[in-house]
Amino acid sequence: MIQRFSLALIAAALVAGCSSGVKLDQAPVEERNTGAVSTSGSGTGNGAGTSQSAVAGVDLSANANKNAGPAGVERIVYFDYDSYTVKPQFQSQLDAHARFLKANSARKVALEGHTDERGGREYNLALGQKRAEAVRRALTLLGVSDSQLEAVSFGKEKPAAMGTDEASLAQNRRVEISYR
């Protein structure tokens, strides 16, 4: 009897210890006009004293080319099945990216390696990484600073095409050059 009571007491203490005093449904809201903070939790502000003009507009034209790389240059390098060798047909494309990155030393790129769906998860993550590293190596040999490049692998997790035919699988064996 005492053991049951002890176990029940321990269980109650554990449950009580796991609870949080934070009220998640009552987020603090700052009143812009007075600077006061309200935690009423109602979430139904009446909007008194506010208007559409109080919200600053966003100029998208200034940031439109923020993530742009060299104009008119493809950002995807494709690979053969089970290979991480950069094909000669992509050399001019990598040359253009290298010239752009050397001229814009503050710019950085993520080299995102991908594979098709064949093979295990770990194998494809490793192959995607090898593909990204191969493109990284090619760009550094062309004079791009290694600090501008980040090689990452997504393996088979983000396919570009969903089919199981060879054309779809070939689209998934790639490295995407993503400017940051």
N, C-alpha and C positions, 0 to 999 in steps of 0.2 A: 504494500500500500504506500509506504513512504517512497519507494522507488518510482512508482507511477506519478506521485505528487511531484517529486523532484524533476522527473522528465517533463511533466507538463509545465512546471515553473521555468525550466531551461528553455523550452520551446517558446513560451510566452515572451521571455526576455529576448530571444533571438528575433522574433517578429517585431517586437517593439523597437529593438535596436536598428532594424533595417528601414524603419520609416524615416521620412525626411520632414523637417519643419518648413521646407521651402514650398510656398504656394505657387505652383506652376501656372495656375489659371488666372493669377493676378499679376500680370506683368506691369512694371512701373511705366507710366506714361507721362512724358514731360509736356506741360502746357507751354507752348511757345510764347504766348503773350505775357505770362507772369513769371515763368521760370520755375513754377511750383511743380512738384512731382506728386502724381496721384496713383494710388494703388487700389482703386475701387474695384477693378476687375470686371466692370460691366462691359467694356469693349464696345460700347455703343455711343461714342462721342457724338454730340449733336452738331458739331462743325460750326458752332457760333463763332463769329469773328474770323473765320478763315474763308479764303476764296481760292479759286483756281490759280490766280496770279501769284499766290504766295509760294508756289512750287517753282523752283528754278528750272528752266528748260535745259535740255541736254543737246549740245552741238555734236551731232554724229559725224559731220564732215571732217572735223579736226582729227577724229580717231579712226576714220574710215580706212586709212592705209597703215595703221599702227602695226598690224600683224602681216603686212604685205612684204613679200620678198621681191626678188627681181621680176619685173613685169614680163608677162608672157612666157614664163619658164615653168614647166611642169614640176610638181612637188612630190611625185611618187616615183620610186625606183622599184622595178619588178624583178623577181628572182625565179630561177628554175626550181622545179620540185626538189626538195631536200638539199638545197644549195644556199650558200651565203656568199657566193662569188658575184661581185658587181660586174654586169655585162658591159662590154665596150660600147654598146649603143647608148648608154646613159652617161658617158664621159662628158659630152658637151653640156649636158644638163647640170652635172656636178661642177663643171668649170664655171658656169654662169652663177651658181649659188656661191661658189668659193670667191669669185670676184666681188659679188655683192657683200658678202660677210667681211671680206678684207677691207672694203671701202667703208663699211659701217661697223666698226669694231665694238660698238656698244650693243649691237644686236646679238641675240642668242637664238639657237634653234634646238628643238627637241627632235631627235631622230627616232621615230616610233616604229619598231620592228613588229611585223605581223606574219602569220603563217596560215596555211589552209587548215581544214579541219582534221586532216589525217594525222595520226599519231597521238600520243598521250599528252596530257597537259604540261608536265614538266619538260618533256622533250621539246614541245613547241615553244615554251617560254625560252628555253636555251637557244633554240634555232632563231627565234625572233631577236634575241639579244645579239647573237652572232651577226645577223644581217644588219642591225643598227650599228654595231661596232665596225663592220666592213665599210659602211657609208661614212662613218666618222673617220676612219683611217684614210679613206680616199680624200676627204675634204682637208684633213690635216696635211696630207702629202701635197695638196695644192696650196698650202700656205695659210689655212684658216687656223686661228688660235684654238687650242683644245678647250680653253675656258669658255668659248662661245658655243660649244657642242655638248649635248646631253643625249646619251643613247639609252633608250628604254625599250622594253619588250612587252607586248600585249599578247604574244602567242596567238592562239586561235580565238581569243575572247572577243575581238571586235572585227568580225568579217565585213568586207566591203560588199560582197555578193553572197546571197543566201543559197544558191544552187549547189548541186553536187556534180554538175558537169565540169569538164576540164576548163572551159572558159571562165566559169565562176571561181573555181579553185585557183586559177592563175591570177585573178584579180586580188585574191586574198594574200598571195605571197609577195609582200611588199614592205618597203620602208617609206613612211610618210615624213616629209620634211615640214615641220610645223614651227613657224616663226613666233617668238614670244616677245 
